[in-house]
Amino acid sequence: MHFSEGNSLRIEDCGVNAINLAMKYKKQAELCGKDHYCDLFRDWYCTAIPIFDSLNVETIAYLDISCINISSIKEQGIMLKNIAMYIEEMILYRYGKCCTIDKRLSLTEKSILSFLACGMDRKEIMYEINISETTLRRYINKLKFKFKAKNDITLVLNAIDAGIIDTRGRLL
């Protein structure tokens, strides 16, 4: 992947469009033709989504698809989300070649591990920590990377082995 600098990531430079909305709300945004500010664009259907580097905890880019006369913007949004997730996974993979497991975790990361070990589902964890589903997914992806885990069970087991939590989910 070869991202290059050059385009501004400032909201005020984007105008009123899907990228502007994605930047403002930090999540996927869609604009149907009738929602555009100008009649000239009434046939354009736009979807934008942030690309997130979960290890550095920052948005590094925005991906945008704009098409004319799309009968269903839903398929466009699903496709864009899958592309963004793939790019984010590749970013994590790239870091895998140069990073080691870091046992120094934030309180939020430790809490997530503890809640997973206690058998809480993701909705309960989101409520308990007061974070969005996207934020929780990013935290868990970051934890999976740090502990070289492919699923939640392996993540919890590796965290127990690393001495972060005990078998009952209590922080050590």
N, C-alpha and C positions, 0 to 999 in steps of 0.2 A: 504494500500500500504506500502510495506516495502522495501525501497531502502537501500542499504548498500554500504558503501565506500569500496574501494579496487582496483577498476580498474582506471587506469589513464585517465584523460580527456585532456591529452596534445597531440597536433597534431603530434608531432615528435614521439610519442609512437605508433601511429596507422598504420604506413606504408601507402601505396598507395591503398586506397580502398574507399568504399562509406562512411564509418564513417569519414575518414580523410576529404573527400570533404564536408560532412555535417558540420564538425567542422570549416573548413576553411571559408565556405560561409554562415554559420548560417542558412541553410535551407535544405530542402529535396534534397538528391543527389541519383542518380542512376548510376550503372555501369553495362553495358552489358558485356557478356563474352569476346567479341573481344576487349574491352577497357582495360582489365586487363594488368598489366605489364608483366605477365608471362603466357606462353602457357599452363601451368599446370591448370590454372583457366579459360580457354577459354569457358567452359560450365557453369560457375557460373554467376548468375544474382543477383546483390545485390542492396538493397535500404536501406538508412539510413535517419533518421530524428531526429532533436533535440527535447527534451522534455523541455518545458519552464515553469518556475514558474513566472507567470506574476505579482504576488504581490511583490515578491522580485526582479523582473526584472533580472532574470538570467537563464541560461541554466543549468539544473540539471542532465541531462542524455542524452544519444543518444540511439535510438532504431534502430535495424538493422535486416533485413530479408535477408537471402541469400539462394538461391535455385539453383538446377541444372536443366538445360534445360527447363527453363520457356519460353513458346512461346510468352507470352506478359508480359513485365515488368510493363505495365500500371496498370493492376489489382493489382499487388503486391504493387505498390506505393500508390494506393487509399486505400488499406487495411491498410497499415502502417500509412498513414495520419489519418485515422479514429481512429486507436488505440491511436496514439499520442494525438489527440484532446480529446479523452475520458480520458486519464490519466491527461491531463492538467485541464479538468473540475473537476476531482476528487480532484486534488490538491486545486483548488478554493473552492470546497465544504468542504474540510478538514479545510481550514482557516476560513470558515464561522462559525465554532463552537467556534472560539476563537478570532475573530476580530470584531471590531465595525466600524461603518462608520467613515471614516476619511475625514473631510471637507477640509483639507489642500491639495490642488491639485497643480500639476505642471502647468506651463504656457501652456505646450502642451496639458495636459488633459483639462484645461479650454477652450483652443482654439477649441478642438474637440467638446466639449459640445456646444460651441457657434455656430460652423458651423453646427452641427446637428440640433440645434434649428432654424437656418436660412433656413433649408431645403436643404442643400447641400448633394449631394450623396457622397458615399465613395471615388470614383475616384477623385472628386473635392477636397475633404479633403486631400487625399494623395498628390495631386499636390500642394495644398496650403501650407501644412506643410513640404513637401519634405520628406515623409517617405514611406516605402514599404507597400504593402497590409497586409503582415504578421504583421508588427509592428503596423499598425492601428488596426488590429483585436485584438491584444494583449492589446493595450490601451483601446479599447472599452470593452473588456471582464473585464479588471480591473475596469473600471468605472461602469460597470453593477454590479459587485460584491460589490463595495463600496456603491452604491446607491440601492442595492437590486432590480435590474430591470431585467426583462426577455427579453426586446426588446428595440430598440432605442427610441421609443415614451415614454415608461415608464421611461427610463433613463433621457430624457430631462425634463419630468414633475417632476421627483424627484429632479433633479438639480435645477429647478425653486423653488420648495418647500423648498429646503435647502438654498436658497439665493445665489447660485453660479452665476446664470444668470437670466435675466428677460425674459418676454414672447416674446421678439423680439431677444433673443440670445445675448444681450449685457452683458458683464461681470459686476458683481456688486462688 
